Amino acid sequence: MRFTPTLRVMMAILCGALLLPLSAIQTCAAPQTSSATGDTASAGPQLMTLARPELRTFIQQIPWIGRVETKVSVKLSAPLAGQIATISVEDQARVKKGQLLVTLGGFQVEGERARLTAEVESLHTQLELAQQTRKRLKESLQAQLATKDQLAAALRTQVQLETRWHEALTQQKLFEKKILITAPTNGIFTQRRVSLGQQVKAGEVIADVIDLDQLRVLAFITPAAGVELRGREARLQPDQMQPALRGVVQAVLPQASATGALQIWIEGPQINRLLRPDQTVAGTVTIATGTQALAVPQSAIIYDAEENPLIFVQKNQTFVPQYVQLGQVQNGWVEVLSGLSADQTLVTEGGYELFYRQFNKQFKVAD
């Protein structure tokens, strides 16, 4: 917890030359203060708690923040210009691969359909005439009324028309298929950008189909140099009211973010089951289980005017401020890297009272 400017002034006074007698604390606090083991007095309010640091195991973790994204997201685009004739599914509905989603129509579609139909019919008519001509020339050749060259030319014409007719049929079928926009994969029909009757251009995005069963978290993290992240366990905290979720760092992306942070992908069954695309989440990546270290409650830590951490320790019959170097914070406990020994007694609750008492002695509010 950080202190207000008034409290920081008091801390500066305390750090300058404060040696507050233990008897004064006992007088200003409850009739009887707690012991080093934390026993409370039977009478009066308890304002200060004393204890010795504990040995606790701190897991080495690196914090991150990120956003949920789907590994499978397909944008549905209009293959040709036309009008939205039908929308066959509701927004956010689950769809199966190949299911009809949108149909294109309108004057442009009808015009192209009429052109293709006319071309197919014209080529079919020409092909029938070519077949009749070839048959007649074949009969004339037998009666020696036509030459082999004439028959060969008629055959070539028939083959060319057959090829063009089949190509036109293929184009016609392809066109009819294009105006039916279907789901490219199983997923959710979402982010629809068009309405019924709206005119669209070729290539214009109509909607998305995303797969909610294949999610991951794109996370931004700043580890120390040389820390291996791939394969490490990650914890996710999507909401203060929800329990933490688990995942695994599957990949470290080669490019850094605009702020210089590494980008990683976190995946896992709980992510697929309990999160949604575009959801913002935060958490930690565990890089080591750690070893036992001296630890004090967070309530014991006080910060001076320069944001330097310190604690109050008992020295004879007084309490003195003592600067410490802090490590990780987990479950309400703070790792103390230096500045404190295991045999020292410190104030774990009530440091604020020391601030207030010293402030009242040195300063008075003007009338």
GISUL-V613116 format. One record per residue. N is the residue number from 1. SS is DSSP state (H for helix, E for strand, - for the rest). D_FIRST is the distance of its C-alpha to the first C-alpha in Angstrom with 1 decimal. Layout:
n	ss	d_first
N	SS	D_FIRST
N	SS	D_FIRST
//
This chain:
n	ss	d_first
1	-	0.0
2	-	3.8
3	-	6.7
4	-	10.0
5	H	13.1
6	H	14.5
7	H	11.8
8	H	12.3
9	H	16.0
10	H	15.7
11	H	14.0
12	H	16.9
13	H	19.3
14	H	18.1
15	H	18.2
16	H	21.6
17	H	23.5
18	-	21.7
19	-	23.4
20	E	22.8
21	E	25.5
22	H	24.9
23	H	27.5
24	H	25.7
25	H	22.6
26	H	25.0
27	H	26.8
28	H	23.9
29	-	22.2
30	-	24.3
31	-	27.9
32	-	27.0
33	-	23.7
34	-	22.9
35	-	24.5
36	-	23.3
37	-	24.0
38	-	21.8
39	-	24.8
40	-	24.2
41	-	26.7
42	-	29.3
43	-	29.1
44	-	26.5
45	-	22.8
46	-	20.6
47	-	17.8
48	-	17.1
49	E	17.5
50	E	18.8
51	E	19.4
52	E	20.4
53	-	18.9
54	E	20.4
55	E	22.2
56	E	21.0
57	E	22.4
58	-	20.1
59	-	21.8
60	E	21.8
61	E	20.9
62	E	20.8
63	E	19.1
64	E	21.5
65	E	22.2
66	E	25.7
67	E	28.3
68	E	31.0
69	E	34.5
70	E	37.9
71	-	40.1
72	-	43.2
73	E	43.3
74	E	46.8
75	E	47.6
76	E	50.8
77	E	53.0
78	-	56.3
79	-	59.0
80	-	61.3
81	-	61.5
82	E	62.1
83	E	60.9
84	E	58.5
85	E	61.2
86	E	59.2
87	E	55.6
88	-	56.2
89	-	52.7
90	-	49.8
91	-	46.5
92	-	44.0
93	-	46.9
94	E	47.4
95	E	50.4
96	-	52.5
97	-	53.9
98	-	57.1
99	-	56.5
100	E	57.7
101	E	55.0
102	E	56.6
103	E	60.2
104	E	61.4
105	E	64.4
106	-	65.8
107	H	68.7
108	H	67.5
109	H	67.4
110	H	70.7
111	H	72.3
112	H	71.3
113	H	72.4
114	H	75.8
115	H	76.3
116	H	75.6
117	H	77.8
118	H	80.7
119	H	80.4
120	H	80.6
121	H	83.6
122	H	85.3
123	H	84.9
124	H	86.1
125	H	89.2
126	H	90.0
127	H	89.5
128	H	92.0
129	H	94.5
130	H	94.1
131	H	94.7
132	H	97.9
133	H	99.0
134	H	98.5
135	H	100.4
136	H	103.3
137	H	103.5
138	H	103.6
139	H	106.5
140	H	108.2
141	H	107.8
142	H	109.7
143	-	112.5
144	-	112.3
145	-	111.3
146	-	107.9
147	-	106.8
148	H	104.2
149	H	102.2
150	H	102.0
151	H	100.7
152	H	98.2
153	H	96.9
154	H	96.6
155	H	94.6
156	H	92.2
157	H	91.7
158	H	91.0
159	H	88.4
160	H	86.6
161	H	86.5
162	H	85.3
163	H	82.4
164	H	81.5
165	H	81.7
166	H	79.4
167	H	76.9
168	H	77.0
169	H	76.5
170	H	73.5
171	H	72.0
172	H	72.7
173	H	70.9
174	H	68.0
175	H	67.7
176	H	67.7
177	H	65.0
178	H	62.8
179	-	62.7
180	E	61.2
181	E	57.5
182	E	56.3
183	-	53.1
184	-	52.9
185	-	50.7
186	-	49.3
187	E	46.1
188	E	44.8
189	E	46.6
190	E	43.9
191	-	43.2
192	-	46.7
193	-	47.5
194	-	51.1
195	-	52.9
196	-	56.3
197	-	59.1
198	-	57.0
199	E	58.7
200	E	57.1
201	-	57.9
202	-	58.6
203	-	55.3
204	-	53.1
205	E	50.1
206	E	50.6
207	E	47.7
208	E	45.7
209	E	46.1
210	E	43.1
211	-	42.9
212	-	40.0
213	-	40.9
214	-	40.1
215	E	36.5
216	E	34.0
217	E	30.6
218	E	30.7
219	E	27.3
220	E	25.9
221	E	24.4
222	-	24.0
223	-	24.9
224	-	25.9
225	-	29.5
226	-	31.9
227	-	29.7
228	-	32.1
229	-	30.7
230	-	33.8
231	-	34.2
232	-	30.6
233	E	29.0
234	E	26.6
235	E	24.3
236	E	23.9
237	E	21.5
238	-	23.5
239	-	21.8
240	-	18.9
241	-	21.8
242	-	24.0
243	-	24.1
244	-	23.7
245	E	26.9
246	E	28.6
247	E	30.5
248	E	31.9
249	E	31.8
250	E	35.4
251	E	35.7
252	E	34.2
253	-	35.6
254	-	37.4
255	-	36.1
256	-	32.5
257	-	30.7
258	-	30.8
259	-	27.5
260	-	28.8
261	-	27.0
262	E	29.2
263	E	30.5
264	E	31.1
265	E	32.7
266	E	31.3
267	E	33.8
268	-	34.4
269	H	36.1
270	H	33.0
271	H	32.4
272	H	36.0
273	H	35.8
274	H	32.5
275	-	31.5
276	-	33.3
277	-	34.1
278	-	31.8
279	-	28.9
280	E	25.5
281	E	23.7
282	E	21.1
283	E	20.7
284	E	21.2
285	E	24.3
286	E	24.8
287	E	26.5
288	E	26.8
289	-	26.3
290	-	25.0
291	-	25.7
292	E	24.3
293	E	21.7
294	E	19.8
295	E	16.5
296	E	14.0
297	E	11.6
298	H	7.9
299	H	7.7
300	H	9.8
301	-	7.9
302	E	7.6
303	E	8.3
304	-	11.6
305	-	13.2
306	-	14.1
307	-	10.7
308	-	12.3
309	E	10.5
310	E	12.2
311	E	12.9
312	E	15.4
313	E	18.6
314	E	21.7
315	E	24.7
316	-	27.9
317	-	27.2
318	E	24.2
319	E	20.6
320	E	19.8
321	E	16.8
322	E	17.3
323	E	16.0
324	-	15.5
325	E	15.9
326	E	13.8
327	E	15.4
328	E	14.8
329	E	12.2
330	E	14.3
331	-	14.5
332	-	11.4
333	E	12.7
334	E	12.1
335	E	15.4
336	E	16.2
337	E	19.0
338	E	20.0
339	-	19.5
340	-	19.7
341	-	22.8
342	-	23.5
343	-	25.3
344	-	22.6
345	E	21.0
346	E	17.4
347	E	15.3
348	E	13.2
349	E	12.7
350	-	13.4
351	H	11.9
352	H	11.3
353	H	15.0
354	H	15.9
355	H	14.4
356	H	16.3
357	H	19.4
358	H	19.9
359	H	19.3
360	H	22.0
361	H	24.3
362	H	24.3
363	-	24.2
364	-	26.1
365	-	26.1
366	-	29.5
367	-	32.0
//
